Amino acid sequence: MAISIGRICVKTAGREAGRKCVVVDRISDYLVLVTGPKELTGVRRRRCNIAHLEPTKYKIDIKRGASDKAVLAALKRKKLIEFMKERVKIRV
């Protein structure tokens, strides 16, 4: 699966490992901008290396650079709020 805008991913590295996030923008070939939103998953808006993301099968319809409110509204429309709250155990 390609990591594109709106793709829901699991962070696999760093202090937010195991939490889900949404790709909001593509910065370069290996960097993307992600958000949780923070009040939902604990992942704040930041850039992230795509090597530290594991894409899921879910994708939401958002515009490039969407605000946290727009991301939250899109997650509610797709009924993915509970899915986003679940933590994933990362195997090393």
Wavefront OBJ file of the C-alpha trace (Angstrom):
o trace
v 0.000 0.000 0.000
v 1.268 3.428 -0.884
v 1.528 6.049 1.798
v -0.669 8.803 0.411
v -2.657 11.683 1.883
v -5.468 10.336 4.067
v -3.851 6.938 4.718
v -4.091 5.734 8.315
v -0.767 4.363 9.548
v 0.768 2.943 12.731
v 3.946 4.584 14.009
v 6.640 1.945 14.521
v 9.424 4.046 16.068
v 9.872 6.725 18.695
v 7.876 7.589 21.782
v 4.594 7.353 19.824
v 5.292 3.804 18.594
v 2.126 1.719 18.463
v -0.189 4.701 18.006
v -2.201 5.374 14.879
v -1.922 8.525 12.800
v -3.194 10.025 9.541
v -0.944 11.243 6.722
v -1.851 14.892 6.049
v 0.839 15.965 3.556
v 3.766 14.589 1.557
v 6.921 16.648 2.226
v 9.464 14.684 0.174
v 10.102 11.156 -1.084
v 10.772 9.927 2.456
v 9.070 12.478 4.761
v 5.358 12.998 5.429
v 3.341 15.212 7.780
v 1.178 13.189 10.186
v -1.372 13.952 12.875
v -3.347 11.851 15.354
v -5.125 14.207 16.114
v -3.435 14.558 19.522
v -6.668 14.614 21.546
v -7.723 11.320 19.926
v -4.570 9.190 19.662
v -1.833 11.198 21.360
v 0.122 11.774 18.119
v 0.749 15.451 17.572
v 1.173 17.018 14.135
v 4.777 16.469 13.033
v 6.874 15.277 10.160
v 7.758 11.604 10.070
v 10.015 9.359 8.018
v 7.930 6.870 6.005
v 10.308 4.110 7.145
v 8.796 4.594 10.634
v 5.201 4.090 9.456
v 3.223 0.927 8.786
v 0.212 1.655 6.533
v -3.171 0.101 7.351
v -5.925 -0.786 4.899
v -7.962 2.285 5.907
v -7.954 5.636 4.127
v -10.038 8.755 4.727
v -10.944 11.528 2.293
v -9.146 14.719 3.314
v -7.462 17.575 1.472
v -3.717 18.135 1.535
v -2.737 19.937 4.751
v -6.123 19.356 6.394
v -6.628 20.715 9.911
v -7.062 18.448 12.926
v -10.785 19.328 12.990
v -11.166 18.222 9.358
v -9.307 14.967 10.067
v -11.481 14.281 13.114
v -14.663 14.950 11.104
v -13.506 12.585 8.331
v -12.746 9.864 10.908
v -16.233 10.257 12.396
v -17.830 9.979 8.930
v -15.973 6.684 8.305
v -16.747 5.485 11.876
v -13.047 4.926 12.659
v -12.827 6.731 16.026
v -12.630 3.531 18.110
v -10.161 1.982 15.638
v -7.876 5.009 16.007
v -7.929 4.823 19.824
v -6.644 1.221 19.862
v -2.913 0.825 20.500
v -0.841 -1.686 18.547
v 1.908 -3.784 20.103
v 5.127 -3.231 18.135
v 7.424 -6.234 17.762
v 11.125 -5.443 17.653
l 1 2 3 4 5 6 7 8 9 10 11 12 13 14 15 16 17 18 19 20 21 22 23 24 25 26 27 28 29 30 31 32 33 34 35 36 37 38 39 40 41 42 43 44 45 46 47 48 49 50 51 52 53 54 55 56 57 58 59 60 61 62 63 64 65 66 67 68 69 70 71 72 73 74 75 76 77 78 79 80 81 82 83 84 85 86 87 88 89 90 91 92
